[in-house]
């Protein structure tokens, strides 16, 4: 039996594998990667590597085995049919007879276009009959804290989220939830709505940045159309820019507020506060 993590060299996947290695022997962990070079350090530590590509169905043959627990981390290729990509993984896992397949989805409340692929994947997973866990991850602190350069350059947080609030958490928190499910018992066919303990607004984010930097950083609300143009101007393909700007519209409607408490319960501790994530980012 192995715990199999897809997208293992991605931002979330790395956290998951690292945390798994604190709980189970390395030989029980399989990292599914496209590029083994990016995972050479994991292989050196005893992690089994499986080279596969969501876009090449035959590459998934032999990746899974009966009794495996699998974490399907959603892909980030918005232009390549993510539902179909994910369905290939689900089909390969079902054929192998895996014991559990956990999927990193989006909050039930999210209606933005970004959520469409998640809903399609959830349906494919439930229709498959494979024992499942839906990890409906809320927004990540890192969406903001990894993009501080333009904020600090212009002393402005620019967003189309209005006064909406966000229950974000750190990637490491969501990874800890996935690890709890993959190494624990009794999670079959459960759905977890995951988010941080304290919701915050972009105005509060700007105020916290101001406090920690000593600079006057303002929140500058813009329209969804304006934000789409800004993101496209920064280099994002326009369809992708529109998807991310659409999330801001959902934030404005309160769709990224998560009040379930599932994240803190799963990980057995409070989620990482936004202020801590900001402080860590400013040190780097």
C-alpha positions in Angstrom: 0.0 0.0 0.0 1.2 3.4 -0.9 0.1 7.0 -0.5 0.1 8.5 -3.9 0.4 12.3 -4.5 -0.2 13.7 -7.9 1.3 17.1 -8.8 3.9 16.3 -6.2 6.4 19.0 -7.2 3.8 21.7 -7.3 3.4 24.3 -4.6 0.8 22.3 -2.6 2.1 18.9 -3.6 5.6 19.7 -2.1 4.0 20.6 1.2 2.0 17.4 1.2 4.9 15.1 0.5 7.1 16.9 3.1 4.5 16.5 5.8 3.8 12.9 4.8 7.5 12.1 5.3 7.1 13.3 8.9 4.4 10.6 9.5 5.1 7.6 7.3 8.2 5.9 6.0 9.4 7.3 2.6 8.9 4.0 0.8 5.2 4.3 1.5 5.0 7.5 -0.5 4.7 7.8 -4.3 5.2 11.2 -5.9 3.6 11.5 -9.3 5.6 14.0 -11.4 6.1 15.1 -15.0 9.7 15.8 -14.5 11.7 13.4 -12.3 14.6 15.9 -12.2 12.4 18.3 -10.2 11.8 15.5 -7.6 15.4 14.1 -7.5 15.7 15.2 -3.9 12.6 13.3 -2.9 13.9 10.2 -4.7 17.1 10.5 -2.7 15.1 10.4 0.5 13.4 7.1 -0.5 10.2 8.4 -2.1 9.1 6.4 -5.1 8.7 8.5 -8.2 6.1 7.8 -10.9 6.4 9.8 -14.1 3.0 10.6 -15.6 1.2 13.4 -17.4 -2.6 14.1 -17.1 -2.6 14.7 -20.8 -1.2 11.2 -21.7 -3.7 8.6 -20.4 -1.3 5.6 -21.0 1.3 7.3 -18.7 -1.0 6.6 -15.8 -0.9 2.8 -16.3 0.8 1.2 -13.3 0.9 4.4 -11.3 -1.7 3.1 -8.8 -2.1 -0.2 -7.1 -4.9 -1.9 -5.1 -5.3 -0.4 -1.6 -3.5 2.9 -2.4 -4.7 6.1 -1.0 -4.5 8.8 -3.6 -4.4 12.6 -3.5 -5.5 14.1 -6.8 -4.3 17.7 -6.7 -6.2 19.7 -9.3 -4.2 20.7 -12.4 -3.5 24.3 -13.3 -3.7 24.0 -17.1 -6.9 26.0 -17.5 -6.7 25.7 -21.3 -6.4 21.9 -21.6 -9.7 20.6 -20.2 -9.0 20.0 -16.6 -12.1 17.9 -16.0 -10.9 15.4 -18.7 -7.4 15.5 -17.2 -8.7 14.6 -13.8 -11.1 12.0 -15.1 -8.2 10.1 -16.6 -6.6 9.9 -13.1 -9.9 8.8 -11.6 -10.4 6.1 -14.2 -6.8 4.8 -13.7 -7.3 4.8 -9.9 -10.6 3.0 -10.2 -9.1 0.4 -12.5 -6.4 -0.3 -9.9 -8.8 -0.6 -7.0 -7.5 2.2 -4.8 -8.9 2.4 -1.3 -9.4 6.2 -1.3 -9.1 9.1 -3.7 -9.0 12.6 -2.2 -9.5 15.6 -4.5 -8.5 19.2 -3.9 -11.7 21.1 -4.9 -13.2 24.5 -4.2 -15.7 25.7 -1.6 -19.3 24.8 -2.4 -20.3 28.5 -2.2 -17.9 29.5 -5.0 -19.8 30.2 -8.2 -16.9 31.8 -10.2 -15.8 30.2 -13.5 -12.8 28.9 -11.6 -15.1 26.5 -9.8 -16.7 24.9 -12.9 -13.9 22.4 -13.4 -14.0 21.4 -9.7 -17.7 20.7 -9.9 -17.2 18.6 -13.1 -14.4 16.7 -11.4 -16.4 16.1 -8.2 -19.2 14.7 -10.4 -16.8 12.4 -12.2 -15.4 11.2 -8.9 -18.8 10.5 -7.3 -20.0 8.8 -10.4 -16.9 6.5 -10.5 -17.8 4.7 -7.3 -14.3 5.1 -5.9 -14.2 5.9 -2.1 -13.6 9.6 -2.1 -12.8 12.6 0.0 -13.6 16.1 -1.2 -11.1 18.6 0.2 -12.8 21.9 -0.8 -9.9 24.2 -0.3 -10.6 27.9 0.2 -8.3 30.7 -1.0 -4.6 30.6 -0.2 -2.7 33.3 1.7 0.0 32.9 -0.9 -2.3 34.2 -3.7 -1.6 37.6 -2.0 1.7 37.2 -0.1 3.6 35.8 -3.1 2.6 38.8 -5.2 3.8 41.6 -2.9 6.3 43.3 -5.3 3.8 45.4 -7.2 1.8 46.2 -4.0 5.0 47.5 -2.3 6.1 49.3 -5.5 2.9 51.2 -5.9 1.8 51.3 -2.2 -1.6 49.9 -3.3 -3.6 46.7 -3.1 -5.6 46.6 -6.3 -8.6 44.2 -6.4 -12.2 43.9 -7.5 -13.4 42.3 -4.3 -15.3 45.3 -2.9 -15.8 44.9 0.8 -16.0 41.1 0.6 -14.2 38.9 3.1 -11.9 35.9 2.6 -11.3 32.9 4.8 -7.9 32.1 3.5 -5.2 29.8 5.0 -1.7 28.8 4.2 -0.8 26.1 1.7 0.9 24.2 4.5 -2.5 24.2 6.4 -4.4 22.7 3.4 -1.5 20.2 3.0 -1.9 19.3 6.7 -5.6 18.6 6.1 -4.8 16.3 3.1 -2.2 14.5 5.2 -4.6 14.0 8.0 -7.1 12.4 5.6 -4.5 10.3 3.8 -2.9 8.9 7.1 -6.1 8.7 9.1 -9.2 6.6 9.2 -12.9 7.2 8.8 -12.8 9.8 6.0 -14.3 7.8 3.2 -17.1 9.6 1.3 -16.7 12.8 3.3 -16.7 16.4 2.2 -14.7 19.0 4.0 -15.2 22.7 3.5 -11.8 24.2 4.3 -10.8 27.7 5.2 -9.0 29.9 7.7 -10.4 30.7 11.1 -10.7 34.5 10.6 -12.1 36.1 7.5 -10.6 39.4 6.4 -11.2 42.1 3.8 -8.7 43.5 1.3 -8.9 46.8 3.2 -7.8 45.0 6.3 -5.0 43.3 4.3 -3.8 46.7 3.2 -3.9 47.9 6.7 -1.9 44.9 8.0 0.7 45.5 5.2 0.9 49.1 6.3 1.4 48.1 9.9 4.2 45.6 9.1 6.1 47.7 6.5 5.6 51.2 8.0 4.4 52.4 4.6 1.0 53.8 3.8 -0.6 51.1 1.6 -4.1 51.8 0.4 -6.8 49.4 -0.9 -7.8 50.5 -4.4 -11.0 48.9 -5.5 -11.5 48.5 -9.3 -14.1 46.8 -11.5 -13.8 43.2 -12.6 -13.2 44.5 -16.2 -10.5 46.8 -15.0 -8.8 44.0 -13.0 -9.0 41.7 -16.1 -7.1 44.4 -18.1 -4.5 44.9 -15.4 -3.8 41.1 -15.1 -3.7 40.7 -18.9 -1.3 43.7 -19.0 0.9 41.9 -16.5 1.2 39.0 -18.8 -1.6 36.6 -18.0 -3.5 35.3 -21.1 -6.8 37.2 -21.2 -9.1 34.2 -20.6 -7.0 33.3 -17.5 -7.0 36.9 -16.3 -10.8 36.9 -16.6 -11.0 33.7 -14.5 -9.0 35.2 -11.7 -10.8 38.5 -11.9 -14.1 36.6 -11.7 -12.9 35.2 -8.3 -12.8 38.7 -7.0 -16.4 39.2 -8.0 -17.2 36.1 -6.0 -15.3 37.4 -3.0 -17.4 40.6 -3.2 -20.5 38.4 -2.8 -19.0 36.6 0.2 -18.4 33.3 -1.6 -15.0 32.7 -0.1 -16.1 33.0 3.5 -15.8 29.5 5.1 -17.3 29.0 8.5 -17.3 25.2 8.9 -14.3 25.0 11.1 -13.3 21.8 9.2 -9.7 22.9 8.6 -8.8 23.5 12.2 -10.5 20.3 13.3 -8.7 18.2 10.7 -5.3 19.6 11.4 -5.8 19.8 15.2 -4.6 23.4 15.5 -5.6 26.9 14.5 -5.0 27.8 10.8 -2.1 30.1 10.1 -3.2 33.8 10.6 -2.8 36.1 7.6 -0.5 38.4 9.6 1.9 35.5 10.1 1.9 34.8 6.3 2.6 38.5 5.6 5.5 38.6 8.1 7.0 35.5 6.5 6.7 36.9 3.0 8.3 40.2 4.0 11.3 38.4 5.3 12.0 36.7 2.0 
